[in-house]
Amino acid sequence: MSLFDKLTAKNFSAYAMKHYDDPQCEDIEDFQEDLRRFRYLKRLLHRYHENGELRERLMLNHLICLFNVFGYDPCMRMLEFKIKDDNYWSSIKTMLLYLEYIEEGWKTEIPIDLNLAERLRDL
């Protein structure tokens, strides 16, 4: 049994640190700033779903940065751990499709966010 079989609040940082790969990282503060991107993304998703305030470029930027420094599989695991709200996953799936990080058939039970998809088409 591995330490990271199941992500928990206790082992999340250790898992993130194990998979963190940023050649420009100079200290622990850079790592922590990258970890905060999960919180920033969640906050932006909350604002979008609760208030209709859509900042798609900023959300895309956070996702790109997260996938760049953690890699695909670890980042997907950390996203699933950090973002529990099923409503947000429709938006995340739409952005991941736009970025071509996932295939069209990925988790077909999660619908596409049509409003967000329309905004992404205009980019």
N, CA and C atoms as an extended XYZ file, in Angstrom:
369
Properties=species:S:1:pos:R:3:atomname:S:1:resname:S:1:resid:I:1 pbc="F F F"
N         0.842       -1.184        0.000 N   MET     1
C         0.000        0.000        0.000 CA  MET     1
C         0.888        1.248        0.000 C   MET     1
N         0.634        2.132       -0.931 N   SER     2
C         1.424        3.347       -1.085 CA  SER     2
C         0.843        4.495       -0.258 C   SER     2
N         1.696        5.418        0.088 N   LEU     3
C         1.283        6.599        0.842 CA  LEU     3
C         0.250        7.417        0.078 C   LEU     3
N         0.293        7.369       -1.253 N   PHE     4
C        -0.570        8.211       -2.070 CA  PHE     4
C        -1.694        7.450       -2.767 C   PHE     4
N        -2.038        6.249       -2.266 N   ASP     5
C        -3.157        5.514       -2.859 CA  ASP     5
C        -4.432        6.339       -2.803 C   ASP     5
N        -4.619        7.046       -1.694 N   LYS     6
C        -5.779        7.911       -1.528 CA  LYS     6
C        -5.272        9.276       -1.098 C   LYS     6
N        -5.656       10.300       -1.846 N   LEU     7
C        -5.261       11.649       -1.459 CA  LEU     7
C        -6.107       12.119       -0.286 C   LEU     7
N        -5.442       12.710        0.688 N   THR     8
C        -6.105       13.279        1.852 CA  THR     8
C        -5.537       14.671        2.091 C   THR     8
N        -6.146       15.396        2.999 N   ALA     9
C        -5.632       16.724        3.347 CA  ALA     9
C        -4.223       16.616        3.916 C   ALA     9
N        -3.939       15.503        4.592 N   LYS    10
C        -2.620       15.325        5.213 CA  LYS    10
C        -1.515       15.029        4.201 C   LYS    10
N        -1.830       14.272        3.155 N   ASN    11
C        -0.769       13.897        2.222 CA  ASN    11
C        -0.803       14.677        0.907 C   ASN    11
N        -1.740       15.600        0.774 N   PHE    12
C        -1.884       16.347       -0.476 CA  PHE    12
C        -0.615       17.125       -0.824 C   PHE    12
N        -0.076       17.867        0.120 N   SER    13
C         1.123       18.672       -0.151 CA  SER    13
C         2.311       17.799       -0.514 C   SER    13
N         2.449       16.673        0.170 N   ALA    14
C         3.561       15.766       -0.132 CA  ALA    14
C         3.404       15.196       -1.544 C   ALA    14
N         2.171       14.841       -1.914 N   TYR    15
C         1.910       14.328       -3.263 CA  TYR    15
C         2.233       15.409       -4.304 C   TYR    15
N         1.804       16.627       -4.025 N   ALA    16
C         2.062       17.730       -4.946 CA  ALA    16
C         3.559       17.973       -5.079 C   ALA    16
N         4.258       17.939       -3.969 N   MET    17
C         5.702       18.187       -3.994 CA  MET    17
C         6.433       17.095       -4.783 C   MET    17
N         5.961       15.863       -4.644 N   LYS    18
C         6.592       14.748       -5.351 CA  LYS    18
C         6.494       14.932       -6.868 C   LYS    18
N         5.402       15.496       -7.325 N   HIS    19
C         5.162       15.618       -8.768 CA  HIS    19
C         5.462       17.009       -9.311 C   HIS    19
N         5.895       17.899       -8.457 N   TYR    20
C         6.166       19.279       -8.869 CA  TYR    20
C         7.428       19.342       -9.712 C   TYR    20
N         7.320       19.947      -10.879 N   ASP    21
C         8.469       20.059      -11.772 CA  ASP    21
C         8.452       21.430      -12.428 C   ASP    21
N         9.110       22.380      -11.791 N   ASP    22
C         9.210       23.733      -12.321 CA  ASP    22
C        10.665       24.173      -12.259 C   ASP    22
N        11.364       24.176      -13.386 N   PRO    23
C        12.784       24.541      -13.382 CA  PRO    23
C        13.039       25.973      -12.906 C   PRO    23
N        12.025       26.820      -12.973 N   GLN    24
C        12.190       28.210      -12.550 CA  GLN    24
C        11.878       28.414      -11.073 C   GLN    24
N        11.497       27.367      -10.386 N   CYS    25
C        11.162       27.466       -8.962 CA  CYS    25
C        12.435       27.745       -8.167 C   CYS    25
N        12.387       28.800       -7.363 N   GLU    26
C        13.562       29.185       -6.586 CA  GLU    26
C        13.438       28.849       -5.110 C   GLU    26
N        12.221       28.796       -4.593 N   ASP    27
C        12.047       28.498       -3.172 CA  ASP    27
C        10.654       27.923       -2.922 C   ASP    27
N        10.389       27.619       -1.669 N   ILE    28
C         9.111       26.996       -1.283 CA  ILE    28
C         7.946       27.925       -1.576 C   ILE    28
N         8.173       29.229       -1.569 N   GLU    29
C         7.099       30.187       -1.852 CA  GLU    29
C         6.576       30.032       -3.282 C   GLU    29
N         7.459       29.752       -4.223 N   ASP    30
C         7.024       29.516       -5.606 CA  ASP    30
C         6.129       28.278       -5.684 C   ASP    30
N         6.517       27.232       -4.980 N   PHE    31
C         5.710       26.008       -4.932 CA  PHE    31
C         4.342       26.300       -4.312 C   PHE    31
N         4.318       27.008       -3.210 N   GLN    32
C         3.058       27.320       -2.537 CA  GLN    32
C         2.161       28.207       -3.400 C   GLN    32
N         2.771       29.122       -4.141 N   GLU    33
C         1.994       29.969       -5.051 CA  GLU    33
C         1.336       29.121       -6.134 C   GLU    33
N         2.067       28.149       -6.646 N   ASP    34
C         1.471       27.264       -7.647 CA  ASP    34
C         0.346       26.425       -7.033 C   ASP    34
N         0.527       25.973       -5.806 N   LEU    35
C        -0.537       25.215       -5.138 CA  LEU    35
C        -1.784       26.068       -4.921 C   LEU    35
N        -1.600       27.354       -4.670 N   ARG    36
C        -2.748       28.244       -4.451 CA  ARG    36
C        -3.594       28.396       -5.711 C   ARG    36
N        -3.041       28.045       -6.841 N   ARG    37
C        -3.812       28.134       -8.086 CA  ARG    37
C        -5.061       27.249       -8.042 C   ARG    37
N        -5.015       26.151       -7.308 N   PHE    38
C        -6.217       25.325       -7.140 CA  PHE    38
C        -7.305       26.140       -6.441 C   PHE    38
N        -6.929       26.859       -5.402 N   ARG    39
C        -7.875       27.687       -4.657 CA  ARG    39
C        -8.395       28.830       -5.532 C   ARG    39
N        -7.500       29.461       -6.282 N   TYR    40
C        -7.909       30.555       -7.167 CA  TYR    40
C        -8.904       30.060       -8.214 C   TYR    40
N        -8.599       28.903       -8.799 N   LEU    41
C        -9.485       28.329       -9.808 CA  LEU    41
C       -10.853       28.029       -9.204 C   LEU    41
N       -10.862       27.445       -8.029 N   LYS    42
C       -12.124       27.120       -7.364 CA  LYS    42
C       -12.918       28.395       -7.069 C   LYS    42
N       -12.234       29.439       -6.650 N   ARG    43
C       -12.900       30.713       -6.365 CA  ARG    43
C       -13.512       31.302       -7.641 C   ARG    43
N       -12.770       31.238       -8.738 N   LEU    44
C       -13.292       31.737      -10.011 CA  LEU    44
C       -14.504       30.923      -10.482 C   LEU    44
N       -14.440       29.616      -10.292 N   LEU    45
C       -15.581       28.765      -10.644 CA  LEU    45
C       -16.799       29.101       -9.782 C   LEU    45
N       -16.562       29.348       -8.509 N   HIS    46
C       -17.655       29.719       -7.603 CA  HIS    46
C       -18.304       31.027       -8.058 C   HIS    46
N       -17.484       32.016       -8.373 N   ARG    47
C       -18.016       33.305       -8.836 CA  ARG    47
C       -18.830       33.138      -10.116 C   ARG    47
N       -18.335       32.292      -10.991 N   TYR    48
C       -19.045       32.059      -12.257 CA  TYR    48
C       -20.388       31.389      -12.010 C   TYR    48
N       -20.410       30.354      -11.210 N   HIS    49
C       -21.638       29.594      -11.008 CA  HIS    49
C       -22.620       30.299      -10.083 C   HIS    49
N       -22.141       31.120       -9.171 N   GLU    50
C       -23.042       31.811       -8.238 CA  GLU    50
C       -23.473       33.182       -8.749 C   GLU    50
N       -22.553       33.910       -9.395 N   ASN    51
C       -22.842       35.297       -9.775 CA  ASN    51
C       -22.842       35.538      -11.282 C   ASN    51
N       -22.457       34.545      -12.053 N   GLY    52
C       -22.398       34.709      -13.497 CA  GLY    52
C       -21.155       35.451      -13.981 C   GLY    52
N       -20.208       35.713      -13.082 N   GLU    53
C       -18.976       36.428      -13.439 CA  GLU    53
C       -17.988       35.437      -14.050 C   GLU    53
N       -17.856       35.501      -15.369 N   LEU    54
C       -17.024       34.537      -16.082 CA  LEU    54
C       -15.699       35.176      -16.487 C   LEU    54
N       -14.610       34.644      -15.960 N   ARG    55
C       -13.263       35.103      -16.310 CA  ARG    55
C       -12.515       33.913      -16.902 C   ARG    55
N       -12.933       33.551      -18.114 N   GLU    56
C       -12.457       32.322      -18.744 CA  GLU    56
C       -10.959       32.335      -19.017 C   GLU    56
N       -10.411       33.465      -19.385 N   ARG    57
C        -8.977       33.513      -19.672 CA  ARG    57
C        -8.146       33.244      -18.418 C   ARG    57
N        -8.569       33.800      -17.305 N   LEU    58
C        -7.855       33.576      -16.052 CA  LEU    58
C        -7.973       32.118      -15.608 C   LEU    58
N        -9.156       31.531      -15.768 N   MET    59
C        -9.328       30.120      -15.416 CA  MET    59
C        -8.454       29.237      -16.303 C   MET    59
N        -8.419       29.531      -17.592 N   LEU    60
C        -7.570       28.764      -18.502 CA  LEU    60
C        -6.097       28.902      -18.114 C   LEU    60
N        -5.701       30.102      -17.759 N   ASN    61
C        -4.319       30.335      -17.359 CA  ASN    61
C        -3.946       29.495      -16.144 C   ASN    61
N        -4.821       29.462      -15.144 N   HIS    62
C        -4.539       28.652      -13.953 CA  HIS    62
C        -4.428       27.171      -14.309 C   HIS    62
N        -5.335       26.686      -15.148 N   LEU    63
C        -5.274       25.279      -15.551 CA  LEU    63
C        -3.984       24.970      -16.305 C   LEU    63
N        -3.606       25.818      -17.232 N   ILE    64
C        -2.383       25.595      -18.008 CA  ILE    64
C        -1.175       25.556      -17.080 C   ILE    64
N        -1.107       26.503      -16.162 N   CYS    65
C         0.023       26.541      -15.223 CA  CYS    65
C         0.061       25.287      -14.362 C   CYS    65
N        -1.090       24.856      -13.864 N   LEU    66
C        -1.137       23.661      -13.022 CA  LEU    66
C        -0.682       22.419      -13.786 C   LEU    66
N        -1.181       22.246      -14.991 N   PHE    67
C        -0.790       21.073      -15.775 CA  PHE    67
C         0.677       21.134      -16.162 C   PHE    67
N         1.201       22.327      -16.384 N   ASN    68
C         2.611       22.458      -16.747 CA  ASN    68
C         3.546       22.065      -15.602 C   ASN    68
N         3.209       22.434      -14.379 N   VAL    69
C         4.140       22.173      -13.277 CA  VAL    69
C         3.907       20.831      -12.586 C   VAL    69
N         2.706       20.251      -12.695 N   PHE    70
C         2.439       18.985      -12.020 CA  PHE    70
C         2.323       17.799      -12.964 C   PHE    70
N         2.100       18.033      -14.234 N   GLY    71
C         1.911       16.930      -15.172 CA  GLY    71
C         0.455       16.519      -15.223 C   GLY    71
N         0.095       15.789      -16.255 N   TYR    72
C        -1.311       15.469      -16.510 CA  TYR    72
C        -1.961       14.623      -15.409 C   TYR    72
N        -1.460       13.421      -15.187 N   ASP    73
C        -2.112       12.516      -14.232 CA  ASP    73
C        -2.143       13.072      -12.815 C   ASP    73
N        -1.031       13.558      -12.274 N   PRO    74
C        -1.093       14.119      -10.922 CA  PRO    74
C        -2.027       15.323      -10.829 C   PRO    74
N        -2.022       16.166      -11.834 N   CYS    75
C        -2.880       17.349      -11.799 CA  CYS    75
C        -4.359       16.945      -11.828 C   CYS    75
N        -4.704       15.963      -12.630 N   MET    76
C        -6.097       15.495      -12.666 CA  MET    76
C        -6.510       14.948      -11.300 C   MET    76
N        -5.632       14.187      -10.661 N   ARG    77
C        -5.939       13.660       -9.322 CA  ARG    77
C        -6.127       14.783       -8.318 C   ARG    77
N        -5.258       15.780       -8.393 N   MET    78
C        -5.348       16.894       -7.444 CA  MET    78
C        -6.589       17.746       -7.711 C   MET    78
N        -6.948       17.933       -8.974 N   LEU    79
C        -8.179       18.656       -9.286 CA  LEU    79
C        -9.397       17.921       -8.721 C   LEU    79
N        -9.428       16.602       -8.908 N   GLU    80
C       -10.551       15.813       -8.398 CA  GLU    80
C       -10.619       15.872       -6.879 C   GLU    80
N        -9.468       15.942       -6.226 N   PHE    81
C        -9.454       16.039       -4.770 CA  PHE    81
C        -9.908       17.425       -4.307 C   PHE    81
N        -9.413       18.464       -4.954 N   LYS    82
C        -9.666       19.835       -4.513 CA  LYS    82
C       -11.050       20.346       -4.893 C   LYS    82
N       -11.576       19.914       -6.022 N   ILE    83
C       -12.853       20.447       -6.504 CA  ILE    83
C       -13.899       19.346       -6.438 C   ILE    83
N       -14.677       19.396       -5.384 N   LYS    84
C       -15.679       18.358       -5.122 CA  LYS    84
C       -17.040       18.680       -5.749 C   LYS    84
N       -17.325       19.957       -5.953 N   ASP    85
C       -18.624       20.382       -6.451 CA  ASP    85
C       -18.841       19.893       -7.881 C   ASP    85
N       -19.841       19.051       -8.071 N   ASP    86
C       -20.116       18.481       -9.391 CA  ASP    86
C       -20.482       19.546      -10.422 C   ASP    86
N       -21.093       20.645       -9.989 N   ASN    87
C       -21.466       21.713      -10.916 CA  ASN    87
C       -20.237       22.325      -11.579 C   ASN    87
N       -19.135       22.397      -10.861 N   TYR    88
C       -17.912       22.995      -11.390 CA  TYR    88
C       -17.264       22.121      -12.453 C   TYR    88
N       -17.481       20.818      -12.378 N   TRP    89
C       -16.809       19.907      -13.302 CA  TRP    89
C       -17.297       20.063      -14.734 C   TRP    89
N       -18.502       20.556      -14.923 N   SER    90
C       -18.974       20.842      -16.269 CA  SER    90
C       -18.103       21.918      -16.908 C   SER    90
N       -17.780       22.937      -16.145 N   SER    91
C       -16.919       24.019      -16.642 CA  SER    91
C       -15.487       23.535      -16.825 C   SER    91
N       -15.003       22.750      -15.876 N   ILE    92
C       -13.626       22.236      -15.983 CA  ILE    92
C       -13.494       21.348      -17.212 C   ILE    92
N       -14.470       20.475      -17.422 N   LYS    93
C       -14.423       19.591      -18.588 CA  LYS    93
C       -14.417       20.401      -19.877 C   LYS    93
N       -15.222       21.442      -19.926 N   THR    94
C       -15.287       22.285      -21.118 CA  THR    94
C       -13.932       22.938      -21.393 C   THR    94
N       -13.277       23.440      -20.336 N   MET    95
C       -11.967       24.074      -20.510 CA  MET    95
C       -10.898       23.046      -20.890 C   MET    95
N       -10.956       21.863      -20.294 N   LEU    96
C        -9.975       20.823      -20.623 CA  LEU    96
C       -10.133       20.365      -22.069 C   LEU    96
N       -11.365       20.301      -22.549 N   LEU    97
C       -11.593       19.972      -23.961 CA  LEU    97
C       -11.033       21.072      -24.858 C   LEU    97
N       -11.262       22.320      -24.483 N   TYR    98
C       -10.758       23.449      -25.259 CA  TYR    98
C        -9.233       23.411      -25.346 C   TYR    98
N        -8.598       23.057      -24.229 N   LEU    99
C        -7.135       22.982      -24.190 CA  LEU    99
C        -6.595       21.692      -24.804 C   LEU    99
N        -7.501       20.796      -25.179 N   GLU   100
C        -7.168       19.489      -25.741 CA  GLU   100
C        -6.377       18.626      -24.767 C   GLU   100
N        -6.705       18.747      -23.485 N   TYR   101
C        -6.089       17.911      -22.455 CA  TYR   101
C        -6.835       16.596      -22.291 C   TYR   101
N        -8.090       16.570      -22.725 N   ILE   102
C        -8.897       15.353      -22.640 CA  ILE   102
C        -9.589       15.129      -23.980 C   ILE   102
N       -10.078       13.909      -24.170 N   GLU   103
C       -10.812       13.552      -25.377 CA  GLU   103
C       -12.303       13.814      -25.168 C   GLU   103
N       -13.035       13.903      -26.261 N   GLU   104
C       -14.480       14.170      -26.229 CA  GLU   104
C       -15.238       13.159      -25.366 C   GLU   104
N       -14.818       11.897      -25.361 N   GLY   105
C       -15.528       10.853      -24.633 CA  GLY   105
C       -15.167       10.736      -23.158 C   GLY   105
N       -14.359       11.644      -22.632 N   TRP   106
C       -13.937       11.595      -21.227 CA  TRP   106
C       -15.124       11.881      -20.321 C   TRP   106
N       -15.387       10.987      -19.407 N   LYS   107
C       -16.467       11.123      -18.416 CA  LYS   107
C       -17.733       11.708      -19.044 C   LYS   107
N       -18.388       10.883      -19.847 N   THR   108
C       -19.556       11.330      -20.602 CA  THR   108
C       -20.722       11.752      -19.710 C   THR   108
N       -20.706       11.359      -18.443 N   GLU   109
C       -21.792       11.760      -17.533 CA  GLU   109
C       -21.699       13.236      -17.145 C   GLU   109
N       -20.559       13.857      -17.381 N   ILE   110
C       -20.388       15.282      -17.091 CA  ILE   110
C       -20.742       16.057      -18.357 C   ILE   110
N       -21.751       16.920      -18.283 N   PRO   111
C       -22.143       17.671      -19.488 CA  PRO   111
C       -21.174       18.806      -19.797 C   PRO   111
N       -21.246       19.299      -21.013 N   ILE   112
C       -20.469       20.452      -21.441 CA  ILE   112
C       -21.190       21.716      -20.962 C   ILE   112
N       -20.435       22.698      -20.497 N   ASP   113
C       -20.989       23.991      -20.118 CA  ASP   113
C       -21.129       24.817      -21.403 C   ASP   113
N       -22.348       24.905      -21.912 N   LEU   114
C       -22.570       25.531      -23.219 CA  LEU   114
C       -22.248       27.016      -23.225 C   LEU   114
N       -22.543       27.715      -22.145 N   ASN   115
C       -22.232       29.142      -22.048 CA  ASN   115
C       -20.722       29.363      -22.128 C   ASN   115
N       -19.985       28.588      -21.364 N   LEU   116
C       -18.526       28.694      -21.366 CA  LEU   116
C       -17.963       28.266      -22.726 C   LEU   116
N       -18.504       27.214      -23.301 N   ALA   117
C       -18.034       26.734      -24.608 CA  ALA   117
C       -18.188       27.832      -25.663 C   ALA   117
N       -19.295       28.541      -25.608 N   GLU   118
C       -19.527       29.636      -26.556 CA  GLU   118
C       -18.494       30.743      -26.375 C   GLU   118
N       -18.190       31.067      -25.131 N   ARG   119
C       -17.187       32.094      -24.867 CA  ARG   119
C       -15.790       31.643      -25.318 C   ARG   119
N       -15.488       30.366      -25.130 N   LEU   120
C       -14.188       29.848      -25.539 CA  LEU   120
C       -14.046       29.824      -27.059 C   LEU   120
N       -15.142       29.594      -27.767 N   ARG   121
C       -15.098       29.600      -29.227 CA  ARG   121
C       -14.709       30.980      -29.757 C   ARG   121
N       -15.078       32.011      -28.996 N   ASP   122
C       -14.798       33.393      -29.428 CA  ASP   122
C       -13.369       33.813      -29.160 C   ASP   122
N       -12.610       33.013      -28.405 N   LEU   123
C       -11.224       33.390      -28.113 CA  LEU   123
C       -10.334       33.234      -29.335 C   LEU   123
